[in-house]
């Protein structure tokens, strides 16, 4: 089993923070954080209490057992690698990310910012930067339907990078098709056509021919899934 220091380092790396930045969240210096991570010193109760307030699973830090009470995890959409969870309460150096439930929204060109905000999650800016995300250009969107299972399940939230609309690099995108928002895996075909793929094999792929591309608008790449532990 890993040590307390190794688990602290694991959590810090998931959040994309330096030892100094992570330590400041819990009121200690970079050197103290280094000592904790190298198991040269045991973390104090006030340090752990501040980490708990930042949404860190302190029980996992101490015991190596995950707290699944919340039943929620976060992973990169591209490869399933775990990433740090956002918090529901603001904290030092945290960036607010609006979460939108846009089911049924339509109308070509409507921006997510025009929709009602369902909630807000707060992420350390360093964590977003480590994921290649610009804080000003990300939004959370609720997944509807089962067409993207096993990648994204109905009711999941997904962080959308609105700065990345380049579908020449295959991936999962939020897009507008004939006024309807969808989340699909997008492939570019020869001749300028698009292939929209549902990861659920029960749904047939859809091809958008070049003459219908004016009906398609790429809204952003889906980067992080926040959803139930399965």
Backbone bond lengths (Angstrom), bond angles and torsions (degrees), N, CA, C in turn:
res aa  C-N    CA-C-N  psi(-1)  N-CA   C-N-CA  omega(-1)  CA-C   N-CA-C  phi
1 X - - - 1.463 - - 1.531 109.43 -
2 X 1.321 117.08 146.23 1.455 121.08 179.20 1.524 110.48 -70.05
3 X 1.334 116.14 160.59 1.459 121.82 179.58 1.525 110.18 -88.23
4 X 1.354 115.41 170.94 1.465 120.36 177.02 1.528 109.78 -59.25
5 X 1.332 116.32 -43.52 1.459 119.41 -179.89 1.516 112.78 -62.46
6 X 1.314 116.75 -40.91 1.469 120.65 178.68 1.521 111.07 -64.89
7 X 1.330 116.33 -37.68 1.469 118.64 179.90 1.526 111.22 -71.55
8 X 1.323 116.78 -35.99 1.468 119.40 174.57 1.524 110.70 -61.86
9 X 1.321 116.89 -43.30 1.466 120.60 178.77 1.520 110.67 -64.49
10 X 1.331 117.08 -39.61 1.469 121.11 178.01 1.527 110.64 -59.68
11 X 1.325 116.52 -46.91 1.467 120.29 -178.72 1.521 110.74 -66.00
12 X 1.331 116.27 -41.66 1.467 119.20 178.97 1.528 111.10 -61.81
13 X 1.325 117.35 -43.18 1.461 120.54 179.35 1.526 111.57 -65.08
14 X 1.331 117.03 -36.79 1.458 120.17 177.02 1.524 111.32 -62.15
15 X 1.324 115.76 -33.82 1.461 120.20 179.28 1.526 112.28 -82.56
16 X 1.325 116.63 -9.13 1.459 120.42 178.61 1.515 113.35 70.92
17 X 1.350 117.61 32.01 1.457 122.05 -176.05 1.522 111.44 -110.07
18 X 1.335 115.80 149.73 1.452 121.23 171.12 1.524 109.19 -73.94
19 X 1.335 116.17 167.40 1.463 119.36 177.10 1.521 111.13 -61.49
20 X 1.323 116.76 -38.39 1.448 119.85 178.74 1.520 113.05 -65.19
21 X 1.347 116.24 -44.09 1.467 120.56 -178.89 1.524 110.97 -68.05
22 X 1.329 116.51 -41.02 1.460 119.74 179.77 1.529 110.10 -67.26
23 X 1.335 116.41 -43.12 1.448 119.71 179.13 1.518 112.49 -61.33
24 X 1.339 116.30 -37.13 1.467 119.11 -179.31 1.517 112.26 -65.08
25 X 1.343 116.81 -27.44 1.460 119.65 176.96 1.530 110.78 -62.29
26 X 1.341 116.19 -29.76 1.466 121.59 -175.70 1.525 111.99 -113.42
27 X 1.334 116.96 15.41 1.452 120.38 171.93 1.505 116.17 75.21
28 X 1.346 118.48 27.00 1.463 120.71 177.29 1.519 109.57 -125.24
29 X 1.313 115.97 164.40 1.455 121.75 179.78 1.531 110.56 -80.20
30 X 1.327 115.04 167.64 1.457 120.71 175.77 1.528 110.61 -59.04
31 X 1.342 117.26 -40.08 1.463 120.22 -179.34 1.527 111.07 -64.46
32 X 1.337 116.70 -42.38 1.464 119.27 178.66 1.516 110.66 -62.91
33 X 1.341 116.87 -42.31 1.452 120.33 177.53 1.522 110.62 -60.26
34 X 1.327 116.49 -40.84 1.461 120.84 178.09 1.532 110.85 -61.92
35 X 1.324 116.54 -41.98 1.465 120.31 178.62 1.523 111.31 -64.42
36 X 1.331 116.69 -39.60 1.465 119.99 177.10 1.528 110.72 -62.53
37 X 1.335 116.54 -45.74 1.461 120.58 -175.84 1.528 112.35 -69.74
38 X 1.308 117.04 -25.52 1.473 120.56 178.90 1.522 111.76 -93.74
39 X 1.339 115.98 6.93 1.475 122.29 178.60 1.526 112.90 60.48
40 X 1.323 116.69 25.34 1.461 120.31 174.87 1.522 111.59 -86.20
41 X 1.344 115.79 -14.38 1.452 121.32 177.85 1.524 108.17 -148.40
42 X 1.333 116.56 143.59 1.462 120.87 179.22 1.528 110.11 -88.39
43 X 1.333 117.74 136.59 1.469 119.92 -179.69 1.517 111.91 -64.30
44 X 1.349 115.02 143.57 1.453 120.94 -178.87 1.536 110.58 -86.18
45 X 1.332 115.13 164.96 1.463 120.78 -175.91 1.515 111.80 -63.54
46 X 1.360 117.95 -39.98 1.468 119.17 -178.14 1.527 110.73 -67.54
47 X 1.323 117.47 -33.31 1.468 122.36 175.33 1.530 109.98 -62.80
48 X 1.321 116.58 -47.74 1.458 121.16 -179.20 1.526 111.16 -65.70
49 X 1.350 116.70 -36.38 1.464 120.10 179.54 1.520 110.74 -64.58
50 X 1.333 117.06 -39.41 1.467 119.79 178.40 1.527 111.37 -69.23
51 X 1.334 117.01 -36.86 1.464 119.22 175.44 1.519 110.99 -64.04
52 X 1.330 116.39 -40.76 1.459 120.54 177.56 1.522 110.57 -58.86
53 X 1.338 116.91 -40.16 1.461 120.85 178.71 1.522 111.87 -65.82
54 X 1.360 116.26 -22.61 1.461 120.95 177.96 1.524 112.05 -89.03
55 X 1.333 116.94 3.96 1.453 120.63 177.45 1.512 115.00 91.04
56 X 1.334 117.82 7.83 1.469 121.32 177.81 1.527 109.23 -74.70
57 X 1.320 116.42 138.52 1.460 122.06 177.22 1.527 108.33 -77.55
58 X 1.340 115.52 88.79 1.460 121.05 -176.23 1.527 111.34 -65.09
59 X 1.331 116.52 -33.05 1.462 119.51 176.55 1.515 111.75 -59.03
60 X 1.332 117.29 -38.72 1.460 121.13 177.08 1.524 110.34 -67.36
61 X 1.332 116.73 -40.85 1.462 120.19 178.41 1.524 110.42 -56.36
62 X 1.322 117.39 -44.81 1.453 121.87 -173.74 1.528 113.56 -80.74
63 X 1.335 116.48 -36.16 1.472 119.27 -170.74 1.519 114.28 -115.15
64 X 1.339 117.35 -18.33 1.462 119.84 -174.90 1.504 113.29 83.02
65 X 1.345 117.27 2.29 1.468 121.31 178.38 1.517 109.28 -102.92
66 X 1.317 115.87 129.92 1.462 121.16 -179.45 1.521 110.66 -71.24
67 X 1.347 115.13 140.57 1.460 120.75 173.08 1.507 107.65 -87.61
68 X 1.339 116.85 104.20 1.469 120.75 -178.26 1.515 111.85 -97.28
69 X 1.345 117.15 14.76 1.455 119.35 -178.23 1.513 111.71 -60.56
70 X 1.342 115.29 -37.94 1.456 117.59 179.97 1.520 111.06 -74.52
71 X 1.344 116.15 -23.62 1.458 119.84 178.85 1.510 113.82 66.64
72 X 1.329 117.95 22.65 1.456 121.14 -173.49 1.518 109.46 -126.30
73 X 1.325 116.15 141.64 1.453 121.55 176.25 1.519 108.83 -140.80
74 X 1.342 115.83 168.02 1.464 120.93 178.23 1.518 109.22 -133.12
75 X 1.340 116.24 134.72 1.465 121.83 179.28 1.522 109.78 -141.14
76 X 1.335 114.87 155.10 1.458 119.15 170.38 1.517 109.42 -67.41
77 X 1.312 117.07 137.42 1.460 121.16 179.78 1.520 110.52 -67.31
78 X 1.316 117.63 -35.11 1.466 121.01 -172.49 1.518 113.12 -66.73
79 X 1.344 117.14 -38.36 1.468 119.04 -174.58 1.517 114.68 -137.53
80 X 1.336 118.01 1.86 1.458 120.81 178.13 1.510 114.90 77.10
81 X 1.332 118.40 6.25 1.459 120.88 -179.59 1.526 110.01 -66.99
82 X 1.341 118.11 137.28 1.466 119.92 -178.61 1.524 111.87 -68.43
83 X 1.321 116.46 145.08 1.459 122.36 175.30 1.520 107.79 -132.65
84 X 1.321 115.97 166.22 1.452 120.37 -179.38 1.516 112.12 -68.19
85 X 1.319 115.28 142.42 1.456 121.50 177.94 1.518 110.68 -76.34
86 X 1.327 116.30 149.46 1.443 120.64 169.26 1.524 109.99 -77.38
87 X 1.328 116.11 162.84 1.451 122.06 179.33 1.520 110.14 -109.71
88 X 1.311 116.25 153.51 1.465 120.74 178.77 1.518 112.08 -86.66
89 X 1.328 117.75 -8.96 1.462 121.92 179.09 1.523 109.39 -116.46
90 X 1.327 118.00 141.16 1.471 120.38 179.72 1.517 111.15 -65.08
91 X 1.334 116.18 153.31 1.458 121.76 178.78 1.522 108.69 -148.05
92 X 1.324 115.19 175.94 1.461 120.84 -177.85 1.530 109.99 -60.48
93 X 1.332 116.10 130.96 1.470 122.83 176.45 1.528 112.79 62.75
94 X 1.324 117.62 19.67 1.464 120.31 179.00 1.526 110.25 -90.04
95 X 1.325 115.32 147.19 1.456 122.88 179.43 1.524 108.74 -108.23
96 X 1.312 116.57 132.18 1.465 121.13 178.98 1.524 110.26 -80.81
97 X 1.333 116.18 129.26 1.464 122.05 176.65 1.521 108.04 -117.86
98 X 1.326 116.98 117.91 1.459 121.29 -179.98 1.522 110.46 -72.45
99 X 1.327 116.00 140.56 1.455 122.82 179.66 1.522 108.10 -113.23
100 X 1.330 116.75 124.85 1.462 122.39 -174.42 1.526 110.86 -116.60
101 X 1.316 115.72 137.27 1.463 121.08 168.98 1.517 105.99 -104.68
102 X 1.336 116.61 103.22 1.464 121.04 -170.71 1.520 111.83 -108.52
103 X 1.327 117.57 25.45 1.461 120.20 178.02 1.518 110.14 -57.89
104 X 1.327 116.30 130.42 1.456 120.75 176.51 1.501 113.90 83.16
105 X 1.344 117.74 -3.42 1.456 119.13 179.33 1.514 109.52 -69.64
106 X 1.325 117.26 142.58 1.456 121.34 -178.38 1.522 108.18 -149.02
107 X 1.331 114.57 174.45 1.450 119.77 178.74 1.511 110.41 106.50
108 X 1.318 116.48 109.90 1.447 122.35 -175.21 1.526 110.22 -57.80
109 X 1.346 115.32 130.03 1.442 120.68 175.48 1.511 115.06 91.92
110 X 1.330 119.21 -6.66 1.455 119.85 178.85 1.524 109.33 -66.59
111 X 1.318 116.58 130.42 1.453 120.07 179.89 1.520 110.28 -88.05
112 X 1.322 116.14 156.07 1.450 120.34 177.49 1.526 110.93 -61.34
113 X 1.326 116.25 -32.39 1.446 120.05 -176.69 1.526 112.76 -64.12
114 X 1.331 117.22 -15.74 1.465 120.72 177.00 1.520 111.99 -82.58
115 X 1.333 117.01 -8.96 1.459 120.88 -176.16 1.532 111.04 -88.87
116 X 1.334 115.26 163.37 1.461 120.69 179.66 1.528 109.56 -73.16
117 X 1.310 116.26 133.26 1.465 121.66 178.50 1.520 109.20 -79.33
118 X 1.357 115.77 123.85 1.458 120.99 -179.78 1.528 112.14 -86.31
119 X 1.308 116.73 -25.08 1.456 121.13 -179.32 1.512 109.71 -178.01
120 X 1.330 115.54 177.77 1.462 121.63 -179.38 1.521 108.66 -136.02
121 X 1.331 117.06 135.29 1.458 122.53 170.15 1.520 108.42 -115.80
122 X 1.329 115.75 147.34 1.460 121.48 -177.43 1.524 109.18 -113.97
123 X 1.348 115.72 127.83 1.459 122.23 -179.11 1.525 109.29 -123.36
124 X 1.343 117.87 139.12 1.474 119.36 171.72 1.524 109.86 -57.47
125 X 1.320 116.26 134.73 1.466 119.54 -177.75 1.525 110.96 -59.74
126 X 1.336 116.91 -36.09 1.466 119.78 179.15 1.515 111.33 -63.02
127 X 1.328 117.10 -34.98 1.465 120.54 178.28 1.521 110.40 -65.56
128 X 1.328 116.78 -44.02 1.468 120.33 179.12 1.527 110.08 -63.86
129 X 1.330 116.50 -41.90 1.463 119.76 179.16 1.522 110.97 -62.35
130 X 1.338 116.74 -38.68 1.468 120.57 179.31 1.521 111.44 -64.34
131 X 1.325 116.59 -28.44 1.462 121.45 177.79 1.528 112.07 -87.48
132 X 1.334 116.39 1.19 1.457 120.26 -179.54 1.514 113.58 76.28
133 X 1.340 116.51 26.34 1.460 121.19 -176.23 1.517 110.54 -109.82
134 X 1.313 116.75 132.70 1.456 122.05 175.07 1.524 108.34 -87.36
135 X 1.335 118.63 123.34 1.471 120.57 -176.72 1.520 113.89 -54.22
136 X 1.334 117.04 -29.96 1.468 120.04 -177.58 1.525 113.36 -79.13
137 X 1.341 116.53 -11.36 1.466 119.09 -172.65 1.528 112.48 -124.71
138 X 1.322 117.98 30.06 1.462 119.54 175.82 1.523 109.59 -123.20
139 X 1.317 115.21 152.31 1.465 122.02 177.62 1.517 108.42 -149.51
140 X 1.317 116.09 150.01 1.454 121.17 175.76 1.514 110.67 -96.49
141 X 1.334 117.12 135.36 1.467 122.42 -178.01 1.520 108.79 -130.37
142 X 1.316 116.90 135.15 1.462 120.40 178.04 1.525 110.27 -79.57
143 X 1.338 115.21 136.71 1.461 121.88 178.99 1.528 108.80 -83.78
144 X 1.312 116.41 133.51 1.459 122.23 177.72 1.520 110.32 -120.35
145 X 1.333 116.25 131.99 1.455 120.73 178.33 1.520 112.12 90.06
146 X 1.327 115.71 174.14 1.467 121.50 -174.29 1.519 113.16 -112.12
147 X 1.325 118.17 14.34 1.463 119.43 -173.49 1.526 112.90 -69.41
148 X 1.353 118.14 -19.43 1.463 119.95 -178.50 1.522 113.18 -105.39
149 X 1.325 118.55 7.35 1.465 119.39 172.89 1.538 108.37 -65.09
150 X 1.276 120.09 138.51 1.427 132.51 15.44 1.531 113.86 -91.92
151 X 1.276 120.10 0.51 1.456 121.60 -177.27 1.522 111.70 -76.38
152 X 1.332 116.87 -48.36 1.461 123.38 -179.04 1.522 108.69 -133.92
153 X 1.328 115.92 131.47 1.461 120.49 -177.60 1.526 110.39 -104.73
154 X 1.314 115.25 158.32 1.456 121.45 176.16 1.531 109.40 -56.85
155 X 1.325 116.67 127.70 1.456 121.10 -179.78 1.509 114.83 95.07
156 X 1.355 117.91 -12.23 1.463 120.40 174.29 1.529 109.86 -64.92
157 X 1.322 114.99 160.85 1.456 121.11 166.60 1.518 107.90 -108.75
158 X 1.313 116.47 148.52 1.459 120.47 178.20 1.521 108.32 -134.46
159 X 1.346 116.01 135.09 1.455 120.82 175.32 1.523 108.20 -84.63
160 X 1.322 115.77 124.78 1.462 122.62 -176.79 1.528 109.24 -106.22
161 X 1.324 115.48 125.94 1.458 122.22 176.76 1.523 108.27 -87.82
162 X 1.317 115.97 98.50 1.469 120.23 -176.94 1.521 112.59 -72.14
163 X 1.340 116.89 -11.90 1.463 120.65 178.06 1.526 112.00 -81.72
164 X 1.324 117.79 -12.38 1.468 121.57 -178.15 1.524 109.31 -115.29
165 X 1.310 115.92 100.13 1.467 121.60 177.43 1.525 111.46 -117.40
166 X 1.342 116.27 16.54 1.462 121.64 -175.94 1.526 109.87 -84.21
167 X 1.332 116.21 95.67 1.461 120.57 -177.62 1.528 112.95 -79.38
168 X 1.338 116.90 1.06 1.466 118.67 174.92 1.523 110.23 -66.25
169 X 1.340 116.25 -25.64 1.462 120.96 172.30 1.524 107.31 -96.98
170 X 1.317 116.01 111.00 1.466 121.73 -173.12 1.524 111.65 -54.31
171 X 1.307 115.93 144.67 1.460 120.93 177.50 1.506 110.82 176.24
172 X 1.331 115.51 -171.27 1.460 122.28 178.57 1.529 107.92 -99.05
173 X 1.320 116.23 128.87 1.458 121.51 -174.49 1.526 111.16 -128.63
174 X 1.332 114.71 151.49 1.459 121.81 162.96 1.521 106.27 -89.84
175 X 1.311 116.84 124.55 1.455 120.04 -178.00 1.520 111.03 -139.86
176 X 1.310 114.07 160.99 1.456 122.10 178.25 1.524 107.25 -109.03
177 X 1.328 116.62 120.88 1.459 121.81 -179.77 1.521 108.03 -123.34
178 X 1.316 116.35 112.83 1.476 121.84 -178.55 1.530 111.11 52.04
179 X 1.340 116.03 41.72 1.457 121.15 176.59 1.514 115.43 83.50
180 X 1.356 117.93 0.87 1.463 121.60 -178.65 1.520 109.62 -113.15
181 X 1.340 116.34 128.05 1.451 119.64 177.88 1.527 110.42 -77.80
182 X 1.324 115.17 135.10 1.460 121.41 178.09 1.519 109.49 -137.89
183 X 1.335 116.03 156.61 1.461 122.12 169.92 1.527 106.51 -116.09
184 X 1.328 115.39 116.88 1.462 121.09 -176.14 1.520 110.30 -142.90
185 X 1.307 115.01 157.44 1.464 120.72 169.28 1.525 107.24 -81.12
186 X 1.318 116.14 129.14 1.467 120.91 -171.81 1.516 109.95 -114.36
187 X 1.334 115.71 130.51 1.458 122.63 172.72 1.523 108.30 -123.56
188 X 1.319 116.49 140.41 1.459 121.52 175.68 1.518 108.77 -92.87
189 X 1.319 116.49 129.32 1.459 121.67 -179.66 1.527 110.43 -102.55
190 X 1.328 115.16 161.96 1.461 120.39 176.48 1.519 109.73 -59.87
191 X 1.324 115.46 139.56 1.457 120.05 179.09 1.515 113.73 91.45
192 X 1.359 117.11 -1.87 1.455 119.52 175.68 1.508 115.30 96.76
193 X 1.318 118.29 2.63 1.465 120.50 178.10 1.528 110.27 -78.69
194 X 1.328 115.93 161.95 1.456 122.36 176.22 1.516 109.45 -118.56
195 X 1.331 114.54 145.12 1.455 122.03 176.52 1.523 106.57 -114.37
196 X 1.330 116.80 118.52 1.456 122.41 178.97 1.522 108.44 -101.61
197 X 1.331 116.19 117.74 1.455 121.63 -171.41 1.520 110.15 -115.05
198 X 1.319 116.25 131.55 1.459 122.63 170.93 1.523 108.03 -93.66
199 X 1.342 117.52 128.86 1.466 119.97 -178.22 1.520 111.77 -69.42
200 X 1.327 117.76 -19.19 1.462 122.09 172.60 1.533 107.64 -77.42
201 X 1.330 116.49 116.55 1.463 121.47 -172.97 1.532 113.04 -65.28
202 X 1.323 117.18 -11.86 1.459 119.55 178.93 1.533 112.55 -77.28
203 X 1.320 116.89 -7.27 1.463 121.29 178.93 1.522 109.40 -109.12
204 X 1.326 115.68 132.92 1.456 120.79 -179.98 1.527 110.76 -76.42
205 X 1.339 117.67 143.54 1.473 120.18 173.76 1.525 110.64 -62.71
206 X 1.316 114.86 158.80 1.467 121.09 179.80 1.521 108.50 -126.44
207 X 1.327 116.41 132.82 1.458 120.42 177.74 1.524 109.93 -104.09
208 X 1.327 115.60 132.54 1.462 121.69 174.70 1.525 107.05 -104.09
209 X 1.340 118.76 109.15 1.463 120.20 -178.80 1.527 110.96 -71.01
210 X 1.332 116.91 159.45 1.475 120.57 -176.34 1.527 113.02 -54.34
211 X 1.316 117.83 -35.69 1.470 119.60 -177.09 1.521 112.80 -71.51
212 X 1.330 117.69 -11.17 1.471 120.83 177.60 1.527 112.59 -108.63
213 X 1.327 117.15 7.48 1.454 119.93 -177.25 1.530 112.47 -64.90
214 X 1.340 116.97 -21.49 1.466 119.00 177.66 1.524 111.72 -66.46
215 X 1.338 117.73 -14.87 1.458 121.47 179.01 1.531 112.49 -89.50
216 X 1.343 116.14 -0.89 1.463 121.20 -175.67 1.524 110.16 -113.85
217 X 1.317 115.64 134.29 1.465 121.74 173.64 1.522 107.94 -133.13
218 X 1.342 116.82 122.69 1.455 121.86 177.13 1.531 107.94 -81.36
219 X 1.336 116.66 121.94 1.464 120.92 -176.58 1.524 112.83 -96.08
220 X 1.336 117.60 -20.77 1.457 119.35 178.30 1.512 111.96 158.77
221 X 1.327 114.72 159.85 1.457 121.63 178.79 1.524 110.22 -86.66
222 X 1.329 116.50 135.90 1.471 122.28 177.73 1.524 108.61 -81.34
223 X 1.331 116.64 117.28 1.460 120.80 -171.07 1.525 113.90 -106.77
224 X 1.333 118.42 -42.40 1.464 121.63 -173.42 1.515 110.46 -131.69
225 X 1.331 115.95 128.17 1.461 121.88 175.22 1.515 109.14 -95.20
226 X 1.327 116.24 132.67 1.457 122.17 173.76 1.526 106.57 -121.80
227 X 1.320 116.35 111.74 1.461 117.48 -173.38 1.509 112.85 -160.37
228 X 1.309 114.38 -173.05 1.448 121.76 -176.71 1.525 111.30 -68.73
229 X 1.342 115.68 145.18 1.454 120.83 172.67 1.521 108.36 -74.90
230 X 1.342 115.52 130.13 1.468 119.09 -178.76 1.511 110.23 -110.89
